[in-house]
Amino acid sequence: MDTAHQIATVDAYLDACTRQDLAAIRRIYADNAVVEDPVGTDPHRGIDAVVAFYTQALTAGARMERIGGVRCAGNSAAFCFDVHVGGMKIEVIDVFEFDANGKVVSMKAYWGPGNVVQ
């Protein structure tokens, strides 16, 4: 897996989320993608469920800001970012897993109540 592609996908994802560009988000994910955000909640399975999740999650106009570099290993990439929304900040770590076509097949978001800063 090409790390330049992984990093570009991470940056495109954060930009698409900030712009609420659901078409761009759809292009990033594989048709059989699974999103677990946050980890421990029921996963969203399949591209339609994933896009429905983002449709709901991005309605508040959140702005995403990557913090530090993207960590790439094999077909996975992990990255830290802050979500700025409604006067608060949420500190998140996402892990993407890519398929052979370079699409995100799995996304897990690691954050909890202790990562919400007012």
Beta strands, then each sheet from edge to edge (+ up, - down):
strand 1: 29-36
strand 2: 44-45
strand 3: 63-73
strand 4: 76-85
strand 5: 88-98
strand 6: 104-110
strand 7: 116-117
sheet 1: 2+ 1- 6- 5+ 4- 3+
sheet 2: 2+ 1- 6- 5+ 7-
end
